[in-house]
Amino acid sequence: MVTRPVPTPASPALYDVCSVGNAIVDVIAECPDSFLESYGITKGAMTLIDETRADFLYQQFGPAVEMSGGSVANSVAGIAGLGGHPAYIGRVKDDQLGAIFRHDLTASGVHFSTPPAQAGASTGRCLIVVTPDAQRSMSTYLGVAVDLSEKDIEPQLVGNAAVTFLEGYLFDKPEAQKAFIKAGTLAHAASRRLALSLSDTFCVDRHRAAFGELVRDHVDILLANEFELMALYCLPTFEEAFAAARAQCSIVVGTRSEKGAVIAAGDELVSLAAEPVARVVDTTGAGDLFAAGFLFGLTQGCPLSTCGRLGAIAAAEVVSHYGPRPQESLKDLIHRKGIQL
């Protein structure tokens, strides 16, 4: 298994984690089932749509909640909620929704300085219809978010973050893949660490070879669920895939839903039970918040077991209600759970 030494940076990090991801505004509205029928929205599903459709549906929405979203944006918001100092790199446009994304994320305590695009596609959005039965039906327009490139990766920002955290959802375009390589090169040049979330099996299936090269050559910390790991290594069991990841990365985090998580760093192996939840309401954001707790603990110098417990607590909070952001203070929650940092 890999035994890469933990780098010793020349100076303390200004940021615990700098995340690079799809900048998406979540627009959430409560509507009757007839709204879905009228506008051809598939109930309970997530459908990718184009800008024309996104603009049309947005105009049909009544009063709505608009907030910053996207996988690793949820993670850094969680890190801020735990008391950390995170940063974010992602593309929005100089438009109304871009301003909403920037204000919401920075108000949560996240440093976000990527300049807005002046031309091209508009800010990405996920239009979420919540019907009376609490089902969430999503129409997603990725917009300018997927146009992130090497020029958006700020060397000083990456160099001043203890961990740079990449979102697998962003890996589709060649320019974004180059941006990931640049982020890893900059992080390692500053003796920092690079983390990757595989995000989803469909991401892995589309770009297995490129993901494999990225993990093998650049990634220090790999976070994935069991199915994503098996897809990456084309292996039939979680145990085999986890072992393959350990041979390539300094730290591997494998989440297994109600089975808990397994974390490895060098020869150390930690198995964690899932945090008890009275009722699982919505699993959206569970992986994002597990990553938030784990990376926060890691950057605070906590033992792997504590890092995992922080991730499990944050994930348990977010699955207990609708939406991918905590509704309770994570800082207060971990104190009540008896974790002292």
VMD Tcl script that draws the C-alpha trace (Angstrom):
set ca {
  {0.00 0.00 0.00}
  {1.06 3.60 -0.59}
  {3.14 5.30 2.09}
  {3.46 8.83 0.77}
  {4.72 11.10 3.55}
  {2.47 13.92 4.74}
  {4.06 17.06 3.28}
  {5.50 19.75 5.54}
  {4.46 23.13 4.13}
  {6.69 26.16 4.47}
  {3.96 28.22 6.18}
  {0.65 27.62 8.01}
  {-2.45 27.35 5.82}
  {-4.79 30.34 5.64}
  {-7.65 28.03 4.59}
  {-8.47 24.55 5.82}
  {-9.99 23.42 2.52}
  {-10.27 25.02 -0.92}
  {-12.95 23.27 -2.97}
  {-13.24 23.32 -6.77}
  {-16.69 22.49 -8.10}
  {-19.89 23.15 -10.01}
  {-21.37 26.45 -8.82}
  {-25.13 25.87 -8.93}
  {-27.95 27.93 -7.43}
  {-30.69 25.81 -5.85}
  {-34.13 27.35 -6.48}
  {-36.66 25.55 -4.27}
  {-40.42 26.11 -4.55}
  {-43.43 24.32 -3.07}
  {-45.92 23.52 -5.84}
  {-48.93 21.24 -6.35}
  {-48.63 18.07 -8.43}
  {-50.50 19.87 -11.18}
  {-47.42 22.10 -11.67}
  {-45.37 19.03 -12.63}
  {-48.06 17.87 -15.02}
  {-48.47 21.31 -16.61}
  {-44.77 21.71 -17.38}
  {-43.76 18.14 -18.10}
  {-41.50 17.64 -15.06}
  {-40.81 14.02 -14.11}
  {-41.74 13.52 -10.48}
  {-38.95 12.48 -8.13}
  {-36.26 12.61 -10.83}
  {-33.34 14.87 -11.76}
  {-33.39 15.96 -15.41}
  {-30.68 17.96 -17.18}
  {-32.17 20.86 -19.17}
  {-30.91 23.63 -21.46}
  {-30.88 27.37 -20.82}
  {-34.14 28.07 -22.66}
  {-36.00 25.51 -20.59}
  {-34.32 26.75 -17.39}
  {-35.35 30.35 -18.07}
  {-38.91 29.28 -18.87}
  {-39.35 27.16 -15.73}
  {-37.76 29.84 -13.55}
  {-40.39 32.32 -14.77}
  {-43.19 29.89 -13.84}
  {-42.00 29.47 -10.24}
  {-43.80 31.38 -7.54}
  {-42.08 32.45 -4.30}
  {-38.94 30.34 -3.89}
  {-35.87 29.87 -1.72}
  {-32.66 30.60 -3.66}
  {-29.31 29.50 -2.25}
  {-25.85 28.42 -3.32}
  {-25.55 24.73 -4.14}
  {-23.39 22.10 -5.78}
  {-21.64 19.16 -4.12}
  {-18.40 20.63 -2.79}
  {-20.09 24.00 -2.19}
  {-22.24 22.07 0.30}
  {-19.03 20.62 1.77}
  {-17.30 23.96 2.33}
  {-20.48 25.45 3.77}
  {-20.46 22.52 6.23}
  {-16.80 23.13 7.06}
  {-17.58 26.77 7.80}
  {-20.47 25.64 10.00}
  {-18.05 23.47 11.98}
  {-15.85 26.48 12.64}
  {-13.37 25.99 9.80}
  {-11.97 28.45 7.26}
  {-12.79 27.20 3.76}
  {-12.48 28.69 0.27}
  {-14.22 27.89 -3.01}
  {-13.40 28.06 -6.72}
  {-16.28 27.87 -9.20}
  {-17.76 29.77 -12.13}
  {-20.88 31.92 -12.03}
  {-21.92 34.66 -14.43}
  {-22.34 38.35 -13.65}
  {-26.12 37.96 -13.41}
  {-28.85 37.81 -10.76}
  {-28.35 34.17 -9.81}
  {-24.58 34.57 -9.84}
  {-24.91 37.38 -7.30}
  {-27.20 35.19 -5.17}
  {-24.67 32.33 -5.23}
  {-21.80 34.61 -4.23}
  {-23.69 36.35 -1.43}
  {-25.11 33.14 0.04}
  {-21.81 31.26 0.02}
  {-19.73 34.12 1.43}
  {-22.39 34.84 4.07}
  {-21.99 31.25 5.28}
  {-18.29 31.94 5.96}
  {-16.68 30.69 2.73}
  {-14.06 32.73 0.85}
  {-15.16 32.95 -2.80}
  {-13.15 35.22 -5.09}
  {-13.48 33.65 -8.56}
  {-14.36 36.56 -10.92}
  {-17.81 36.21 -12.54}
  {-18.01 35.52 -16.28}
  {-19.05 38.53 -18.33}
  {-20.22 36.59 -21.39}
  {-21.44 33.15 -22.41}
  {-23.80 30.86 -20.56}
  {-25.72 32.08 -17.51}
  {-25.26 30.89 -13.93}
  {-26.18 27.26 -13.39}
  {-29.29 26.42 -11.43}
  {-31.21 23.46 -10.06}
  {-34.95 24.16 -10.12}
  {-36.45 22.01 -7.37}
  {-40.19 21.48 -7.08}
  {-41.35 20.16 -3.70}
  {-44.84 18.67 -3.90}
  {-47.20 18.17 -0.91}
  {-45.98 14.56 -0.50}
  {-42.44 15.99 0.10}
  {-41.08 14.57 -3.18}
  {-38.32 16.65 -4.81}
  {-38.38 16.90 -8.63}
  {-35.30 18.59 -10.08}
  {-34.55 20.27 -13.40}
  {-30.85 21.15 -13.61}
  {-29.12 23.57 -15.96}
  {-25.34 23.48 -15.45}
  {-24.69 26.72 -17.32}
  {-21.34 28.45 -16.97}
  {-20.34 26.19 -14.05}
  {-18.97 23.52 -16.40}
  {-16.75 26.03 -18.24}
  {-14.22 26.14 -15.40}
  {-10.67 26.02 -16.77}
  {-7.03 26.34 -15.73}
  {-7.26 30.13 -15.58}
  {-9.83 29.87 -12.77}
  {-7.44 27.97 -10.50}
  {-5.88 30.67 -8.31}
  {-2.30 29.66 -7.41}
  {-2.21 31.71 -4.22}
  {-5.55 30.33 -3.04}
  {-4.56 26.70 -3.64}
  {-1.12 27.29 -2.14}
  {-2.67 28.69 1.01}
  {-5.14 25.81 1.57}
  {-4.18 22.76 3.63}
  {-6.30 20.60 1.30}
  {-7.64 21.31 -2.19}
  {-10.85 19.32 -2.74}
  {-12.02 18.48 -6.29}
  {-15.61 17.60 -7.29}
  {-15.94 14.64 -9.65}
  {-19.14 16.06 -11.16}
  {-17.00 18.77 -12.79}
  {-14.75 16.32 -14.64}
  {-16.64 16.13 -17.96}
  {-14.92 18.77 -20.08}
  {-11.24 18.56 -21.09}
  {-10.61 22.11 -19.81}
  {-11.93 21.16 -16.37}
  {-9.72 18.07 -16.36}
  {-6.71 20.30 -17.09}
  {-7.82 22.56 -14.23}
  {-7.81 19.56 -11.87}
  {-4.24 18.69 -12.90}
  {-3.17 22.29 -12.38}
  {-4.79 22.35 -8.92}
  {-2.95 19.18 -7.97}
  {0.37 20.47 -9.28}
  {0.00 23.75 -7.38}
  {-1.07 22.01 -4.17}
  {1.90 19.66 -4.21}
  {4.32 22.46 -5.13}
  {3.20 24.18 -1.91}
  {3.49 20.90 0.08}
  {-0.28 20.72 0.45}
  {-2.65 17.79 -0.17}
  {-5.12 17.09 -2.97}
  {-8.47 15.42 -2.27}
  {-11.03 14.12 -4.77}
  {-14.69 13.13 -4.46}
  {-15.71 10.66 -7.18}
  {-19.24 12.13 -6.86}
  {-21.25 9.47 -8.74}
  {-20.81 6.18 -10.58}
  {-22.00 7.74 -13.85}
  {-19.11 10.22 -13.63}
  {-16.67 7.35 -13.12}
  {-18.17 5.24 -15.92}
  {-17.81 8.10 -18.44}
  {-14.19 8.90 -17.60}
  {-12.77 5.81 -15.90}
  {-9.33 5.96 -17.52}
  {-8.86 9.69 -16.89}
  {-10.11 9.38 -13.31}
  {-7.74 6.48 -12.81}
  {-4.76 8.55 -13.98}
  {-5.78 11.48 -11.79}
  {-6.09 9.27 -8.71}
  {-2.87 7.39 -9.37}
  {-0.70 10.41 -10.20}
  {-2.13 13.29 -8.16}
  {-4.71 12.42 -5.48}
  {-3.62 12.12 -1.84}
  {-7.09 11.77 -0.29}
  {-9.83 9.84 -2.11}
  {-13.45 10.06 -0.90}
  {-16.05 7.80 -2.49}
  {-18.92 5.51 -1.74}
  {-18.58 1.77 -2.22}
  {-20.19 1.70 -5.68}
  {-17.99 4.51 -7.00}
  {-14.86 2.69 -5.82}
  {-15.96 -0.58 -7.43}
  {-16.73 1.30 -10.67}
  {-13.33 3.02 -10.68}
  {-11.34 -0.18 -10.31}
  {-13.80 -2.49 -12.12}
  {-13.80 -4.84 -9.14}
  {-16.77 -6.84 -7.83}
  {-16.49 -6.12 -4.12}
  {-15.97 -3.09 -1.94}
  {-13.12 -4.79 -0.10}
  {-11.14 -5.38 -3.31}
  {-11.76 -1.86 -4.60}
  {-10.84 -0.30 -1.28}
  {-7.57 -2.24 -1.25}
  {-6.79 -1.02 -4.77}
  {-7.39 2.58 -3.70}
  {-5.14 2.14 -0.66}
  {-2.32 1.11 -3.00}
  {-2.54 4.49 -4.74}
  {-3.64 7.12 -2.19}
  {-2.34 8.19 1.21}
  {-5.86 8.36 2.67}
  {-8.96 6.55 1.42}
  {-12.47 7.16 2.76}
  {-15.14 4.66 1.69}
  {-18.71 5.41 2.75}
  {-21.34 2.64 2.85}
  {-24.61 4.36 3.82}
  {-26.19 2.54 6.78}
  {-23.12 0.28 7.02}
  {-21.01 3.26 8.07}
  {-17.58 4.00 6.64}
  {-14.07 2.61 6.35}
  {-11.03 4.90 6.46}
  {-7.42 3.99 5.78}
  {-4.18 5.96 6.07}
  {-1.03 3.92 5.51}
  {-1.21 0.88 7.78}
  {-4.01 2.40 9.92}
  {-7.53 1.14 9.25}
  {-10.64 2.50 10.97}
  {-14.19 1.14 10.63}
  {-17.06 3.36 11.76}
  {-20.72 2.67 12.35}
  {-23.27 5.05 10.88}
  {-24.46 7.75 13.25}
  {-27.99 6.94 14.52}
  {-30.80 8.87 12.83}
  {-34.37 8.87 14.15}
  {-35.76 9.08 10.59}
  {-34.01 9.39 7.25}
  {-35.94 12.04 5.33}
  {-33.69 12.99 2.40}
  {-30.22 11.59 1.60}
  {-29.33 14.55 -0.63}
  {-26.02 15.99 0.56}
  {-25.09 13.10 2.86}
  {-21.79 12.44 1.09}
  {-21.06 16.16 0.85}
  {-21.46 16.65 4.59}
  {-19.52 13.50 5.45}
  {-16.66 14.98 3.42}
  {-17.09 18.28 5.27}
  {-16.77 16.68 8.70}
  {-13.93 14.39 7.68}
  {-11.81 17.07 6.00}
  {-12.47 19.54 8.81}
  {-11.24 17.02 11.36}
  {-8.23 16.12 9.23}
  {-7.14 19.73 8.87}
  {-7.50 20.22 12.63}
  {-5.10 17.34 13.26}
  {-7.72 14.96 14.66}
  {-7.26 11.16 14.72}
  {-8.88 9.29 11.82}
  {-11.58 7.93 14.11}
  {-12.57 11.46 15.15}
  {-12.46 12.69 11.54}
  {-14.83 9.89 10.58}
  {-17.15 10.56 13.51}
  {-17.35 14.24 12.56}
  {-18.30 13.19 9.04}
  {-20.92 10.75 10.29}
  {-22.50 13.35 12.60}
  {-22.67 15.96 9.84}
  {-24.16 13.44 7.39}
  {-26.73 12.26 9.95}
  {-27.89 15.82 10.53}
  {-28.42 16.52 6.84}
  {-30.38 13.31 6.09}
  {-32.84 14.10 8.90}
  {-34.52 16.86 6.86}
  {-34.97 18.06 3.28}
  {-32.13 19.88 1.59}
  {-28.33 19.44 1.39}
  {-27.35 22.02 4.01}
  {-27.51 21.57 7.81}
  {-30.42 23.20 9.60}
  {-28.78 22.85 13.00}
  {-25.47 24.38 14.10}
  {-22.87 21.70 13.42}
  {-20.51 23.32 15.89}
  {-23.10 23.05 18.66}
  {-24.04 19.53 17.57}
  {-20.51 18.10 17.82}
  {-20.06 19.70 21.23}
  {-23.27 18.02 22.43}
  {-21.91 14.75 21.09}
  {-18.88 15.18 23.34}
  {-16.27 15.90 20.67}
  {-13.69 18.44 21.78}
  {-11.34 19.86 19.15}
}
mol new
graphics top color blue
foreach p $ca { graphics top sphere $p radius 0.5 }
foreach p [lrange $ca 0 end-1] q [lrange $ca 1 end] { graphics top cylinder $p $q radius 0.2 }
display resetview
